[in-house]
């Protein structure tokens, strides 16, 4: 069975770290910057970075529509940090060109400044018994999620990792850890 092709949106942000994590799993991982490259993917990661910049570049290059079509085709899409902002239906700060696919309202930099970044072990039943080492850097916060959105991990009853159908969104950075479980799960979803 061939390895699924997982694209990592490489317009701005920490896409290299995702590519390295996927390559370590033996997954066919590729930078994507054009609508054609997005369409060739079995799954897609929207990385952390600067959500306003990534949103503007997605629109400029027509990648936003290609991502919507990938979603409509049922392929898994995972947004981390800024990627979660871009997937969300509503952003509290209205200056982001978001995709509006995830039934969630999200606030940018909600945990504070860079100096307020932290790491926390998270329980995630979908990934097994061991806690996941989540890294939060100028992290967004889900203000609310719709009834069809499942919380996969939470801090103080606030979701930090959610799923809605073929969409995954985490407000933390799994790619900055040595734990490949979320990346491996995305590859399995893409293979299915």
BAMI-970303 format. One line per 2 residues: their letters; for each residue x negated, y negated, z negated of C-alpha. Coordinates in steps of 0.001 Angstrom, whole numbers, plus 500000, padded with zeros to 6 digits. Each point is the difference from the previous one (the first is absolute). Layout:
BEGIN
A) X/Y/Z; ...
//
This chain:
BEGIN
XX) 500000/500000/500000; 498584/496599/500948
XX) 499318/497377/497405; 502544/497180/500011
XX) 498816/496640/501276; 500219/497477/497164
XX) 499566/496390/501024; 498817/497304/497633
XX) 501061/496487/500959; 496666/498230/500454
XX) 500969/496357/500460; 498693/498863/496594
XX) 499490/501511/496571; 498506/503180/498554
XX) 500645/502347/502929; 496461/501489/499926
XX) 500562/501564/496591; 503162/501753/501217
XX) 498164/501297/503063; 497202/501388/497820
XX) 502474/501732/497679; 501830/501588/502946
XX) 496744/501027/501715; 498941/501721/496761
XX) 503159/502103/500293; 499202/500937/503609
XX) 502945/497964/501302; 499865/498367/503432
XX) 500031/496376/498773; 499875/496981/502307
XX) 499939/496226/499820; 503111/498605/501677
XX) 500333/496450/501273; 502371/500221/502979
XX) 503580/501198/500529; 498710/502849/502183
XX) 497645/501194/497264; 502830/499922/497430
XX) 502255/502021/502326; 497341/502719/500293
XX) 500031/500663/496223; 501722/502756/498055
XX) 499813/497831/496878; 498858/496498/499082
XX) 498441/498176/497050; 500483/496271/499463
XX) 497040/499121/497751; 499467/497468/497274
XX) 498682/496591/500951; 501594/496612/500529
XX) 503663/500611/500824; 500588/496601/501636
XX) 497057/500484/502365; 500853/503611/500845
XX) 503644/499055/500622; 499054/497181/502383
XX) 497581/502237/501898; 502581/502808/500254
XX) 502417/497580/501622; 497383/498411/502285
XX) 498898/503392/501404; 503473/501581/500117
XX) 499002/502648/497489; 502996/499239/497768
XX) 502460/501327/502577; 497851/503091/500593
XX) 500059/500705/496244; 503788/499663/499951
XX) 500196/502500/502876; 497664/502408/498169
XX) 502315/499747/496986; 503091/500598/502164
XX) 498290/503115/501402; 499781/501359/496434
XX) 496223/499912/499703; 498589/499321/496515
XX) 498769/496495/499234; 498214/499127/496765
XX) 499334/496464/498821; 497460/499349/497242
XX) 500045/496677/498126; 500331/497453/502854
XX) 501378/502847/502105; 502795/500481/497450
XX) 500779/496291/500313; 500140/500291/503785
XX) 502358/503000/499867; 502441/498393/497550
XX) 503359/498537/500987; 499479/496816/497981
XX) 496892/498207/498732; 500537/497548/497147
XX) 497497/497610/501587; 501570/499362/503368
XX) 496788/499393/501995; 499411/503608/501089
XX) 501027/501481/503358; 501158/503307/498512
XX) 501498/502986/501776; 503094/500338/497786
XX) 500088/503815/500184; 499881/500887/496288
XX) 503077/499145/497917; 498038/498076/497393
XX) 499359/496483/498772; 496340/499383/499156
XX) 497928/497201/498441; 496408/499378/501064
XX) 497117/499819/497486; 502507/500704/497233
XX) 497462/501477/497566; 497820/496888/500173
XX) 496715/498907/501498; 496979/502051/501058
XX) 498714/499967/496404; 503240/501657/498880
XX) 499356/503095/502149; 500164/503340/498172
XX) 499939/503769/500359; 502682/502269/498527
XX) 500599/503730/500055; 503426/500756/501475
XX) 502163/503076/499692; 501247/501056/503437
XX) 501890/503278/500097; 499794/500061/503807
XX) 496193/500292/499722; 499741/502543/497198
XX) 499293/499883/496284; 496800/497936/499944
XX) 500398/496234/499636; 499113/497886/503020
XX) 497372/497259/499428; 501782/496939/501412
XX) 498043/496786/500670; 502026/496760/499900
XX) 498341/496938/501589; 502084/496804/500183
XX) 502824/502479/500247; 503561/499308/501067
XX) 502950/501122/497885; 503292/501479/501144
XX) 502627/497619/498623; 502799/502356/501059
XX) 500526/503049/502190; 503099/501260/501737
XX) 501920/503155/499034; 498341/502055/502759
XX) 496492/499238/498731; 498420/502645/497762
XX) 497432/498926/497397; 497082/502463/500153
XX) 497947/498224/497312; 500692/497161/497577
XX) 498404/497796/497357; 502349/499088/497157
XX) 502994/501164/502072; 499013/497730/502933
XX) 499310/501919/503218; 496478/499739/501412
XX) 500260/502802/502583; 503243/500576/501899
XX) 501447/502045/502831; 502907/499340/502312
XX) 500298/502675/502661; 496840/499856/502088
XX) 498725/496866/498230; 497551/500012/497091
XX) 498883/496847/498203; 497510/499579/497176
XX) 499115/496761/498261; 496564/501449/499186
XX) 496971/501122/502041; 499549/503819/500145
XX) 497243/499532/502586; 497763/498412/497341
XX) 499909/503185/497935; 498430/503389/500615
XX) 503420/501705/499823; 501243/500940/503502
XX) 503408/501406/498988; 502210/497229/501395
XX) 498076/499950/503285; 500285/503791/500228
XX) 503747/499760/499335; 500391/497429/502804
XX) 498144/502352/502358; 502375/502837/499015
XX) 503023/497776/500635; 498586/499073/503418
XX) 499305/503653/500811; 503615/500921/499164
//
